[in-house]
């Protein structure tokens, strides 16, 4: 007896990229909303500054998309920015790095084939999952840290961008 298994696409690769890039665009607007000095100095309760949080997002997305596409992963300890090392010194430099990473995501993501999303990987030598779940993690991490940025902006008296405007 033969069994046919129906599969359904819940989201297309193109829609998934648009979803990810929508989040990246919103986070970029959060970076833009910060006053220059406070982007690099302000924190609450000992949390990291938003510039350091943004660099963690860059550290996941930039080498993350390379690892997903090529299978060559950097070790998490080799990603210096989230610890504050090698940080851009101005908002303009941070935004330029953000934009370079966004362009790299677009360029490399488009090398993926639909069947690649279910492939098992171990991101950064530490996080097992599928390509799809790894990208979801990158997005979830960004949402989490962007939420911290919203709290910082409110504490600074700055109206953050609308969270639904992606």
N, C-alpha and C positions, 0 to 999 in steps of 0.2 A: 504494500500500500504506500502510495506517495503522498506526502504532506506538503501542501503549499503554504508558505508563510508570507502573509502580506506585510509589506513595510510601508510606512508613511513618513514623509518628510514633514517635520513639525516646523522647521525654519530652514530656508535655503541658505547656502553658504554666503550668498550676496546679502541677504537680510541680516545674517549674523554679523558680518563685517560692518554693515551700516549701524547695527545696534552698538557694537563695540566702539566704533568711531563717534557715534552720538555721545556716548559717555566721555570719550576723550575730549570732544569739543566742549562739553559742559565743564569738565575739569579745567580746561584751558581758560574758560571764562572766570572760573573761581580764582585761578592764579592771577589773571588780569585785575580782578576786583581788589586784591590786596594792596595796601600801601606798600611801597618798596621796602622800607625799613622793617616793617612788621612781618613781611613775608619771610624774612630770614631770622627774626629775633623773637617774635611773639609766640608764646605757648601758654597753656593752662594746665595746672596740675602736674607739671613735669613731663607732659607729652612733647613729642618732637615738633619743631617748627613746621609750617606747611611747606616750606621749600624742601626740607628733608623728606617729608612725606611724598611730595611730588617726585622727588628723585627716586624714591623707592618704586613708585609707579613706572618711571622710566626704566629702572633696573629690572623690572619684571617684563615689561612689554618689549623693550629693545632686544636684549639677548634671548628673551622668551620666544619671540617670533622666529629668530634665527634658529634656535634649537628645535622648534616645532617643524620647520621646513627642512633643515639639514640633518637633524639628529645629533648635532654637535652642541653640547650643553656646557655652560660655564658652571663652576661650583658656586653655590650661594655665597661662600666666604670671599669669593673673588669679585663680588659686586660692592664696590666701595661707597657708592653714593648714599645709600640708606643710613650709613653710619656718620655721614657728614663730610667724608673725605672727597676731594675732587669736585666740590660743589661749585656751580656757577656763582658769580659774585653779584649779578644784577638780575632783576626781573626780566630784562630783555634777553640776557643770555639763557635763562631758564626757559623762557618761551621759545627761543630758537631751538634749544635742545628738544623741547616737547614737540615742536613742529617737525624736526628731523626724524624723531621716533615715529610720529604719526605717518609720515611719508614712507618710512621703512615698513611699517605694519601693512600699509596698502600694497606696497610693491611685493613683499614676500608672501603675504596672505594669499594673493591671487595665484600663487604657484601651487596651492593646495588643490587636490582633487576631492570630490565629495566623499569618497571612501576613506580618505585620510583622517576624517574627523573621528572615526571609531577606532583608530589605531591606538594601541597601548604604548605609552611613553613613560619615562621617569624624568620629569622636569627638574633641571638643576641637580640631578643626581639624588634628589630627596623626595620628590612628590610624584607617586605613581598615579596614573589615570589615563584618560583618553585625551587626544588633542582637543576635543570639544570641552571636556571638563576642565582642562588646563586653561583654556581661554576663558571659560566661565570664572575660574578662580582669579585670573587677572582682572576681569571686570568687577567681581565682587570686592576684591582688595581695593580697587580704585573707588568704588562707591563708599566703602567703609571710611577710607581716608578723606574722601571729599566731604563726607559728613562732618569729620573733625574740622575741616576748613570752614564749613558753614558755621559751626559753633564759634570758631575764632573770629570770623568776620562779624557775626552778631555781637560778640563781646567787644569788638573794636568800633561798633556803631556803624558798620558798613552793611548795606543791604546786599545779600548774596544773589546770584542769578537764580531764576526760577528752576527748581530741581527737575521739573517735568519738561523743560524746554531743551530737548535733545535733538 
